[in-house]
Amino acid sequence: MSGPRYDTISFLSDYGLRDEFVGIVKGVIADIAPHARVIDLTHEIPPFDVRAGSLALARCISYVPSGIVLAVVDPGVGTARRAVAVSVGGGRGILIGPDNGLLSMGTALAGGADAAVVLNNQQYQLETPGATFAGRDIFAPAAAHLCNGVALTDLGEPIDPNLLLPGIVPLSRTEGDEVVAEVTWVDRYGNCQLNVGPDDVASLGARVSLEITSASGEKSRRAANVVTNFAAIGGGVGLVVDSFGMLAVCVDRGSAAAELSIAVGDAVRLAALTDSPGVTTNVALRRAKDASSGAH
């Protein structure tokens, strides 16, 4: 049976770039489907962090071209966890990866699953010397064969897409007049994205207090203006509406993560700013960096 041919594979993983894993996966794809281009979304997902991979895929999914999405963050590789391919958008796209929640948010944001299969047809897999590199032996061949027009149902047994494992989505909550959020992502600039948007905190006003609780239980408090760009922060800490429409704790031309000792998973309680002396702002002066040092 033949299916649609695809030209693009968008690839996300926790493989990093130090080892040869990414290169091998792309080599397998090129050998089977030399016409397919591979777009590297990121390979710097923290090792084994399925939730971080799921959130990164959710941020990417609206911007990837039609085709195949290959996502591999697979701490359960070689176990009974299923390798799956999930059709979305009436077949305009197919997400491939482990059934461990990694694909769930991307699938939902792409409109939901139309169909899914378990990748268990060994005809479309590589012979493997071991069971710990499914990206090379199962996922990459499946992506490449789909690009060559192999039908989704030829890759393995159909399964109910409603039974795919859901992801763990961090949700904010309201407690009285305060909003309790969580740091979901720290980018390379040290901007700390929260799981709230501007509408979620509109009732708090344009200047809020932040109470940050680290994983160790240590607390710190800062004042922050809600602004639309980094320069508007000034010399302190700001809440910026980031490029994905979420609020991020930021420092202009600096790292909020380093300055405030914030990490992914830390709780941030947002409240309307009062005159409490316990709320402070960072007023340390920093020399402006050269423009060549990079932009946010």
N, C-alpha and C positions, 0 to 999 in steps of 0.2 A: 504494500500500500504506500502511496506517496502523499506527501503533504506540502504545505507551502515552503518555499525556500527562503532562508533568511541570510542577510548580508552582514549583520552586526552582532557581536557578542560583547556585552558590557560586564566587566569582571571586577568583583570585589572579594577580598579575602583578608585573613590575618597572617598570611605567609611572610610578610615583610619582603625586603629586597636584598638582604644579605646573602641568603641561600639561593639555591637554583630552582626553588619550587615554582615560582611564577613563570620563569623561562621555560621550564619543562611543560607546564600546562599549555602555554601558548604555542610551544613546539608541536604538541599533540594535535592541537586545533589546526595549525597550519598544514600539517601532514595530511589530515583527513579532509579539510575544507579550505584549500589554499585561497579561495576567493573571499573568505570571511575576514573582516577587520575586527580587531579586538580593542576595545576602549577600556583602559585601566581606570576604574573609579577610585579605588584606594586599595592598598595592600598593607596598610598600617593600622588595621583594627587591632586593639590589644589582644594578645594570644588568648584563645578560648572564650572570649567575651561575646557570647551570642547576642546579648541585649545591645551592646554597642554596635555590632554588625547590623542588627535589625534596624536600629535608629539611623545608621548611616545609609542603609538601603532606602529607608523611607525618605530621607532628605534628597536622595538622588533620583528616585523613580520617576518623578514628573519631568525630568530633563533628559532621560536616556532615550535614544531613538528606538523605534519599533524593532523588535528582534528578540534575541536571547539575552537574559540576565543570568550570569553565572556567579553565584554567591557561595563562598566556602568559609565558614567558621564552624569547625566540626570537632569539638572535643570528644564526641562519642564515636569517632571514626573506627570502623572495624567491629562495632558492637551491633546489637539488634536494631539500632535506629535506622530508619528507612532513608534511602536516597530517592528523591522525588523530582518530578518535573511538573510544573503547574501552568496551565494555559490561562491567560487573561485577555480581556478585550476582544473576545471572539476569535482568538488565535493570532492577534496582532503581536502578542508577546508571549514568551514562555520563560518562567523563572525556574532555575535548576539549582538544587542544593540539598543539604540535609534537612530532614523533617524534624527540626528541633526548635522551631519558633523563629528561625532566622528569616524566613521568607514571608512571614505572616503580615507584617505591616506594609511591606512593599506590595504584596498581593492585594490587600485591602485598598490601598491608595490607587492602585491601577484599576479599580472597579470591581474587584472580587474575582474568584476563581471560576472558570468555565468548566474545567476538567483537570484531572490530575492522574499521574501514573507513578507506580513504583519502578525505579530503574533496575529491573532484575533480568533483562534479556541480555545474556552474556555475548550474544552475537554482535552487540554494539558496545562492547567494553574491551579493554586491553587485558591480555593475560598479565597477571600480577605476581610479583615475587613475594608480596606481603600485603596485608589488609589495611595498611595505615596511610595510604596516599590515594584516597578516593577522588581527589581533584584531578589527578593524572589518569586514573584507571577507569573511572565511572563518569564523573561529571563532565570533563572536557570532551571525551568521545561523544557523549550524548548531545552536547551543545553543537559539536561539529556535524554530526549526522543530521541533526535537525536543519542545519544550514544547507545541507545537501538535499533536503527534501524528504528525508525519512519521516514518516508519520509519527506523531506523538505516541499513538497506541502501539506502534511497533517496538517501542523502547521498553515496554514492560506492562504489567497488569494495571488496568484502571482501578482507581480507588475513589472513594467519596471525598471530594475536596473539603467538605464540611468537617471531616475527621482529622484533618491536618493539625498538628500541634500549634496552639496559639502562642503568640509572643507575650512577653511580660512588658506591659506598657506602664511606665510610671505616670501616675495621675496626681495633679495638684489637688488641694482641698482647701476649703474655707473653714476657719475656726473663729467664730465671732466676727470681728472687723479685720481679721488678718488672713493672709493667703499663705499657705505652707506649700512651698515648691521644692523641687529637687534639681540638682545640677545633672544634666543628661549628657553633656558633651563639653570638653575643653579643647578648643582648636589650637593650632600651632602658635598662635599669637597670645594664648593665655586667656582668650575670651571664654566665659563660662555660660553656656546656654542653659536656660531654665525651661521647665515644662509648663510655662505660662506665656500667654500672649498679652499684648497691651490692653485688650478688652477685659482680661481677667483681673487687672489691677487698676482699671480706670477710676474706680471709686476711691482709691487711696490718694489720688492727686498726683501732681507732677513731681513731688519730692517725697521720698519714702525712706523708711529705715529698713535696713537689712540685718537680720540676726542669722548668722551663719553657724551651723553646728557641724563640726567635722565628724568623721567616722569614729574618732576616739572620744567624742563627746565634748570637746572643747568648743566654747562659744566665743564669738566676736560680733561686734555691732558696728555698722557704718551707715552713713547717710548717702543717698544717691538720688540724682535727678534722672527722670525718665526722658531720654533724648532720642533723636533720630540719626545721629552720626557720632563718630568718635571725637571729633574736634569740639563738639558742643559739651563734652564732659568737663573740660577745664582741667584743673589740677587734682581733682579727687576721683571718686568712683562714680560710675554711671550705670544706668540700665538702658541699654541700646536696643532698639528694635532691629534685629539682625536680618541678614539676607533671606532667611527662611520665615520671617514674620514672627519669630519668638523673641522674648526678652533675654538678653545676655548681660551678665555682670562684666563690666569692662573698665579698663584704664586706658586713657589716650596714649598711644605709642608706648605701651607697657603691658605687662602681663598681670591681669587681675588674679589669675590662679596663683602666681608666685607671691604677689603682694599681700593677698588675703589668705594664703594657704588653703585654697579651695581645690577640691578634687571631685571627680565624677562620683555621684551618689550622696554628696553632702546635702543636708537640708538647709534651705534658705527661707526664713519666715519674713514676709513683707508686711509692713504696717504703715499707716499714715504717719508722717513725721510729726513728732511732738517736740517740745522744748526740753525734753529729758536730757540731763547732762551726760547720761550714759551713751548717747549717740554721738559719735565723732566722725569727722571727715579727715581724709588724708590730705594734708596741705604741704607735703614735702615738695620742694621745687626740683624739677628735673631739667637738665639741659636738653633742648630740642634735638632730636636725632636727625641726621642727614637723610634726605629724601631717598637716597639710594639704599637705605637699610630695609626697605620693603614697606608695603601698604597693608592696612587691614583689609 
